[in-house]
């Protein structure tokens, strides 16, 4: 149950920030929650408190524009916003998710409605927990100084963000995975930009680090796939390179130019830091060492002050967006200009999101078309039985068959030792009984499609929503492979899956992408979980290097310098019994599919004179050479690397017993490193690290 709740928590909110204090949805001060029936241009639906501490006085309210129907969350008052919320049985959440749940419970909105705009008013000093919001526009006020860690991460529909000149601190992962955001304009005066603050902002084309900032980590722009240019300020004093210390284009295939707003001599004075090759992957205090190399890699063209773009380019980048945003920022609170804010940028999307899909479907599913037909049918000379027979039963059944809906609700890693992930699907009105039920199709590279019937999947009910778990496991080397999830009904008709409000023919993901989301908010999951997730990433990376499979996607952060053969003495192979009838010769490890281990031995007589057992079951060994045979131990998971398998070789009353585990293979490699290449040695060390992380995780659970 604990594991399922853990994954359900992830399904509802994958990228969140934690804080020592939190409240649940039903603990939001109910005395502050009010229903207002005032019919103004913006009717207040609900309100409450979102102060971080008792010293802060920050309130929220949800208003609906009577003309457009747009829901807006307004945060006002003075002090700091709360940075963490929790929904019972789901887990950590942003304020918008908590508020939307309350609105639904009070029947103030239907399930298709959501908050489309967020406005923070002057007086509020920090942006708190607004992650996972579906809002398209967020307005931050003059005077605001801080965007908290993870505050706006996973706001995947966000297209417009107004940032004030007063901003000073941008927390770790604060705008992570705001994938539709094309512009991030930072004011001079920002004194800190957190790790991965703009990671996975895939629509971002240009990033200008403001003048005055002295320290920059290149992880700031990790996986910004559309990023083409970066501008570093003249004030820069320290630059922290990526893990390799060479290539600053990690996940940024379009990035070609980095502009330094100073001279070449001034760039030479900037202190460079790279990751210590002896870093253990865990202790942050020992991670960085000073580097004498001021280059940024072969793939980057570093341009200096005299090589900046022509003056016609800079005004476009800095001035064009400002005139359009400043009027919006100053006019936002005025009721008469709200329609302009909602209509001008996206006139076609908002009506579709709030009116087109749902209202047209709900009347079809209830009674709207039927009443218009029934009077016509009863007014004709035809007997009244026919309308009853053709109208009454049919309209109630047919719409139900047409309203099968499947929505992506999130994903989590498998942490039980097997490399894999679980995708959560919210399913409505689907036939889940029998062989004709809805099926999930899993497509992967170089593999046959896997078909999973919905009726055979684990599922649970969460707030009247039926959530189904779709598990997918992979070999460690397939860590970065794309997995495609699609759906068909009992008649083999394709069904769309709704992801982020959009209907897609399939949902594509990878285990790497889900791993990155865990690591984007380490404070949410705790040290033991994050250490295990890091171990999974490095284990898969070393597996890719050893097998030569997609090595360009292997991201290694653990150099394993602290692990030697002495750490694995306990796991050395055990051979007991009569060693005259059989001789143990060594171990091999296979990673091309699931992990397998080969146990090699020689026999003194013909194999038919022996009975060979693996884990108590008779097996037939494979002949390798004239006197060498092999038994395969299969289905070795990350959680069973230390589990010994017993092979008994019997000849009459005599018996030779061999007990080995995957860590026995690792111990054998590390005790004779000269006979193995670097990738094999590193994988042997990584198996030990992975097992240690796994043991710590389950000890603490």
N, C-alpha and C positions, 0 to 999 in steps of 0.2 A: 504493500500500500504506500509505504514511504517513497519508493522509487517512482510509482505512478504519479504521486502528487508532485514529486520533483519535476518530472517531465511535463506534467500538466501546467506547472508554474512556468516552465520555459515556453510552452505552447502559447500561453497567453501573453507573455512579455519576455522576449529573448535578451534584450539589451537594456539593462536597468542599473541604476545607481542606488547604493544603500546608505543608510544613516542610522545612528544608534536609536533614534526615536522614529516611530511610525504609527499610523492609524489604519484601521481597516475601513472598508466601504461603509459598513453599518455603524462605525464609530465616529464618523464625521459628525460634528456637533449638530444634533437634530434640532436644538432650539434655534440654530441659525438658519435652518432650511425652511424656506417659506414658499408658498405658491401664491403668485400675484395674478389677479384677474384684470389688472388695469389694461385697457385697450389703447396703447400708445403705439408709436411707430416701432418701438422695440419693447416688447413685453418681457418682463422678468419671469422666468420659469422657476428658477431654483437658485438658492444662494447658500453660502457656508463660509467656513474659516479655513485658511491654508497657511497659517503662520508657522514658521520653523520653531520658534521658542515662545515662551510666555512674554518675552520682552518685545516680540514682533507683533504687529497688528495688520495682518494681510487677509483680505476677504476675497471670495470669488462669487461670481454670479453668472448665470447663463441667460442670455437674452435671445429672443427670436424676432427677426425683422418681419413685420407684418406684410410687407410688400413682396419680399423675395423668399421668405421662409427660411433664410439662412440662420443657423445657430452660431452664436458667438460666445466664447468664454472670456469674461472680463475679470482681470485680477487687479485689485486696487488696495490702497492703504499705505502703510509704511513699514519698512524692515525687510526681512528675508522670507522668501517662500519656502514651504516645506519641500524637502528634497527626496522624500520617499513615502510611498503609500503601499498598501497591501490589500488585495481582495481575498477574502477567505476561500480556501481550497484551490485558489489559482496562484496567489503569490504576489510578488512585487508588481506595481503598476504605476502609470502616470496619472496625474490629476484628471485628465480628460476621460480616461477609461473609467475611473471611479465615479465621476460625475455622470457620465453617460449611463452607467449601470443604475444610479439612483433615479435618473429621469425615466428609464424604462420601468423600474419597479413602481414608480408613481403614475405610470401610464401618461406621462407628459409628452413622450415621443414614441414613435414606432421603431421597430428594429432596423429600418432602413435609414433612419436619421442619425446624424453624427455632427459633432462640432467642426465647423469648416473654417472658423477664424478664431484667433486668440489675440487679445489685446492686453498688454501689461501697462498699467497706468503709472504716471509719475509719482514717485514716492517709494515704489518697490525697488529694492536695491539688488536683488538677485533673481535669476530665472531658476526655478526649482524643477520638480518632477513633472515634465510635460512630454516625456518620451512616449513613443508608440502612438502619438497623436496622428489623426488623419487630416488635420487642418492644412489648408492650402496656403494660408497667410498668417504670419505671426508678426506683431508689431511690438517692439521694445522701446521703452520711453527714455527721454533725456533724464540723466541722473542715475540710470541703472549702471552698476559697476561690474557685475559678475554673472557669468553663465555657468551654473554648477556642472560638476562632473556628470556626464551622461544625460544632461537635462533635456536635450532635444534630439537624442539619438533615435534612429529608426522612425523619424517623421518622413516617411517615404513619399508623401503627397505634397510636401512643402515646396512651393515654387517662389515664394516671396518672403524675405526676412529683412525687416528694417532694424539695423543696428545703430545705437546712438553713439555720439562722440565721447560719452562719458565712460564707455566700457574699458575695464582694466584687466580683468581676468577671464580667460576662456579655459574651462576645465577639461580634463582628459575625456575623450570620446563625446564631447558635448554636442557635436553636430554629425556624429558618425552615422553613415548610411542615410543621409538626407539625399537620396539618389536623384531627385528632380531639381535640386537647387543649383542654379546656373551661376549665381553671383554671391560672393561673400566679401563684402566691403568692410574692412577693419579700419578703425580710426587710429590716428596717431595717439599715443597714450596707453595703448595696450602694453602691459608689462609682462604678461605670461600667456603662452599658448600651450595647452596641455598635450600630452601624448595622444596621437591618433585623433585629434580634435576634429579633423575634416576627412578622416579615413572613409573610403568607399562613397564619397560624394562624386559619383560617376559622371554627372553632367557638368561639373565644374571645369571650365576651360582655362582659367587664369587665376593665379593666387598671388596677391601682393602682400608681403609681410610689412607691417607699418614701421615707419621710422621711429626709433626710440627703443625698439626691442633688441636685446643684446644676445639672447640665446635662442637657437632654433634646433629642433630635432627633426630630422628628415622623415621620421615616422608620421609626422604631422599630416603628410599627404599620401600615405600608403593606400594603394588600390584605388586611386582617383583615375580611372581608366581614360577619361576624356581630357585630362589635364595636359596643356601644351606648353605653358610658360609659368615660371615662378620668378618673382622679384624679391631679392633679399635686400634689407636696408643697409644704408651706410653705417648705421650704429652697431651692426653685428660684431660681436666679440668672440662668441663660442658657437661652433657648429658640430652637432653630433651626427655622425654618419650612420648608415644602415649596418646590419649585422656583418655583412662581408667587408665593410669598410671601403668598398670600391664603387659599387653601383647604387646611385641614389634614385633609380627609376623603378623601385619595387612596386609592381602592380600598376605602373603608369606607362603603358606602351607608347602613348602619344607625346610624352614629355621629351623635348629635344633641347630646350634652351633654359638656362638659369641665369638671370641678370643680377649682377651685384652693383648696387648704386654707389660704387666707390671705384678707386683705381686698382690696378693690378698689385701695386705695392701695398695698398691697404688690405687687400684680400690676403696677401702673404702674412699679415700680422694677425689674422683671425686664428684663434686656437681651435684645432681640429681634434675630435675625439672619436675613437672607434671601439667596438666591443672587444674586451680582453679575450684572447683566444683560450685563456684558462678559466673563463667565467663558467660557473656551474649551472647557469640557467635559472637560478632561483634568488640568489642574494644580490639585490639591486645595488648595494653599496660597493660591490666589487666588479660591477659590470663594465665600466668605462675606463679606458686608458688613453693618454694623450698620444696623438699621431703626428708625425712630422710631414705626412703627405697631405698637401692642400688641394689635390685634384679631386674631381667628383666622378671619375670613371670615363671610359671611352665613349659611352653612349650619350654623354651630356656635353653640350657646348656652353662653356662658361664665358659670359660676356660682361665687360666692365663698362664703366661710366661713359666712355667715349664710343662704346658699341651698342648703346641703348637704341631702341626703336626710335624712329623719327618722331618729332613733336606731335605730328598729327595723330599718332596712335595713342599717346598717353591721355590727352583730353577725352578721347572716346572711352578709354577704360575707366577714367576717374570721374568724368563730368557727366557723361550721358545718363547713367542711371540715377544720379543724384537729383536733378530737377524733377524727375517723375516720382521719386520716392518721398522727397521732402514734403511736397503738398499732400501726399497720401498720409504721411505720418502726422501732419498737423491737423488734417481734416478728418482723420479716422474717428475720433470721439463724437464728431458732430453728426447727429442722426440723418440730416439731409444728404450727407455725402457717403453714407454707408452703401447705398445701392451702387454708387460709382465704383467703390472699392471691390464690390463683388461682381459687377457686370463687366467692367473694362478688361481685366486680364483674362477671364475665362468664361465668356457668356454661354458657351455651348456645354461646358462640363457641369456647372453647378445645377442647371435645370435637370440634366440627365441624372445626376446623383441624387437629387432630392425629389424629383417628381416622375421622370419618365419610366424607369423600370418598375417601381413598386406600385404606384397608383393604377397603372394599366393592368398589372397582373392581379392585384387583389380583387378589383371588381370582377375580373374574369373568373377568379377562383370562388367568389361568393355568389352574387346574384345579378349583377348589373345587366349582362346581355339577356338573361332569361326572362325577367319581367316584361321586357319589350316584346318578346315573342309569344308569351303565354296569352296576353289579351287578344293578339291577332288570331291565335289558334282557337280560343274559346268563342270568338265573335263569328266564326264561320259556321255553316250548317253542320259541320262534322260533329259527331257526338263528343261530349265532354270527356269520355274515357281516353281518347287518343292523346289530348294534351297532357293528361295526368301520366299516361304511360311513357310518353316520349320526352316530357320536360322535367318531371319531378325527379326520377332516379338518375338520369344521365348527367345533368349539370353538376350534381354533387360528386360524381365519381371521376368524370373526365378531367376536370381541372386538377384533381389531386395527382393524376398520372402525369400531368404536364408540368408540375411544379417541383420536380426533383432538383434539388440544389446541393452542390458540394462546395464548401468554402475551406480554403487553407487557413488553419488556425495557429500554426507554428511548427517548430521542429526542435528536437533535442538530440544530443549525442547518446549513444549506447556506452555506458560506463561499466558494463558487467564483464569486461575482458575481451569482447569481440569488437572489432572495428566496424562501426556502423552508426546508423542514425534512425530516429523514429520521426515520421511526419504525422501531424495530427490534422484530421479532416473533420469538419462539422458537416453532418449529412442531414438533410431534411427530406421527408416524404419519399424515401427510397424503399424499394422492396428488398428486404434483407433475408428473405426466407427462400429456401430451395436453390436449385441449380441455376435458375434464371435471375438471380439477384444481381445487383450492380457489382462490377468487378473493377479492381485497380490493376493497371498494367504498368510494370516497372521495366523501363528500357535502359540498357547500359551499353557502353562501348564493348564491341567484340564479344557480346554475350546474347544468348537467346532471351526474348522477353519473358518476364516472370508474371504470371497472372494470379492475383489474390482475390478471392471472393470476399465481398464485404461481410457476408454472414460468418466467415471464418476468422475475422479479425477481432482482436480485443477491443472493447469499447466501454465507455462510461458516460454517465449523464452529469452534465455540469450546467447549472442554471437553466434547466429545461432544454439544453442543447445536447444532442447526441454526438459524442466525439469518438472517432475511430482512430486507432493507432496503426500506422503502416510502417513496419520495421524493414530496413534494408541493411544487409551486411556486405562487407567487401574485404578483399585481401589488403594488407597494409599498403602495398604499392599502388593500389587503386584509389588512394586517399583523395586525389584531386580530380578523378574522373567524374564527368557529368552524369547525373542520374535523372531520368525523365519520368515523371509520374503522370499518367493519363487515366481516363475513366471511360467505361462503356456500360450500357444498360444490358438487360437480359436479352435484347434483340440485337446486340452488338453495335448499337448506335453510339457514336461518340458523344460524351457529355462534357461540358466545359467545367473547369475548376476556377472558382473566384479567388483571386489573389490581389489583395490591396484594392478591392473595389472593381477590379477588371476581370472579365471573363477570358480565360486563356484555354487553349486546346490542351496544354500540358503545363506542369510546374517543374522547372529544372533547378537542380541544386547539386551540391557535392558535400562530402563529409568535411572537406577543408573549409568550405564556406560556413558551415555550422560551427566548426571549431573556432573560427575567427570571431564569431559572435559571442562565444563564451569568454574568450580572451579580451574582448572589447570592454567587458565590465567585470573585472576580477573580484571586486569588493562584494558583488552580489552573491557569489557562490561559495566563498570561503577558501582558505589556503589549500586544504587537502584536495578539493575538487579542481581548482585551477592547476595545481601541480600535476594531477593526473591528466588533465586536458593537454598541458604542455608536453607531458611524456608521450601522449598519443601522437601529437604533431611531430615530435622529433623521431619517435619510433617509425612512423610512416615515412618520414623524410629519409632516414637512413636505409629503410627497406627499398625505397625508390633508387637511391644511389647504388646499393649493392646489386640490384637486379638490372640497373641501367634503364629503368622505365620512367619516362617523363621526368628526367632528372632536373630539368629547368624549373619544375614546380616544387622541388624539395626545399623547404625552408627550415634551416637548422639553427637553433638558438642555444643548444646545449653541446658544448665541446667535449664533455665527458672526461676531462683531464684528471679528475679525482678518483676514477675507478681503475683498479688493477686486479690482477688474478687473485690477490689476497682476499678481496671482497667476496670471492666466489668459491673459496676452498670447501665450504660446507656442501656445495652442489656437485662436487666431483663424482664421476661415475662410481657405482659400487658393484663389484663383481665378487660373488661368493660361491661356495660349493666346489664341485670337482672341475678344475680348470684344465684337466687333461682331455675331457671329451669335447670341449669347445673353448675357443679363445676369443675374447672381446678385442675388436680391432679399431673401433672408433665410431664417431657420429657425423652425420651430415644434417643440414637444415635446408628445407625447401620453402621458397616464398612466392612461387609463381602463381599459386592460387591460395587456398587456406594454408596456414603454416603446417608443415609436416616435418617429422624428424626421422632420419634413416639410422638404424642401429646395425652396424656391421660386425660380423663375427665369422670365424672359420670353424670347420668341423673336422674331427679326426677321421671320421668314417663317412660312408655314403649317407645322404640326407634321409633316405627312407628308413634308416635305423633309428631316427630320432622322432620325438614328439616335441613340437615347439608351441608354446603358449604365450599369448600377449594379453595381459590383464585377465587371465583365466580362460581365455578362448583359444582354441587351436587355430594356428595360422600356417600357411605354406610360405616359406621364405623365398625370396627372389635370388637366383644365382647370379652373382656378379662376375666371378672368375672361377677357376678350377676348384679353389678351396674356400672362396669367400661368398658369404650369403648376406642378405639384408632383409630386415623387417621394418615396415613403415609404421610410425606412430602418427596418426592423423588427428585433425580437429583440435589443434593446440590453440587455445585462446590466450589473450594477454593476461588473463587472471590465473592461468594454470601453467605459467612458465616454470614455476618451481615444483610442480607436481610430478613426482617420479612415476614412470611407467615401468612395470615389471615384465621382463621377458624370461621365461623359464625354458631351458634347453635340456630335455630329458632323454637319457639313453638307458633303458632298463630301469634299475633302481638308482642310478646316478643322476645328478642334476646340477647344472650350472645356472646360476641366477644373475641377471644383469638388471640393475636399477638405474635409470637415467631420466633426466628431464631436459627441457630446452636450455635451462641454465647450466646443465652439465656440458652441453655443447659450447656455451659461452665460456665456461671455465676452461675447457680444453683449448679453445682458440687463444684465450688470454695467457695461458701458461706456455704457449709456443707461438708467439706473435710473428716470429720471423718467417713462418711458413704461410702467412696469410696477408692479403693486401689490406690497405687502410680501411676500405669500406666494410670489409668483413670484421675487422677488429672493432670498428666503431659500432657496428650492429650488435656484436656480442656485448659490448658495454651497455648499449641502449636497452637490451633485453633486461639487464639487471636493474637499470634505472626505472624502467617501466614497471617491473614487478614491485619495486620498493614503493613507487607512487600508488600503485593499486592497493598494496597492503595498508598503507597509511590511510587511504581514502575509506576503506571498508572498516578499518579499526575505529575510525572516528565517527562513522555513520550511526 
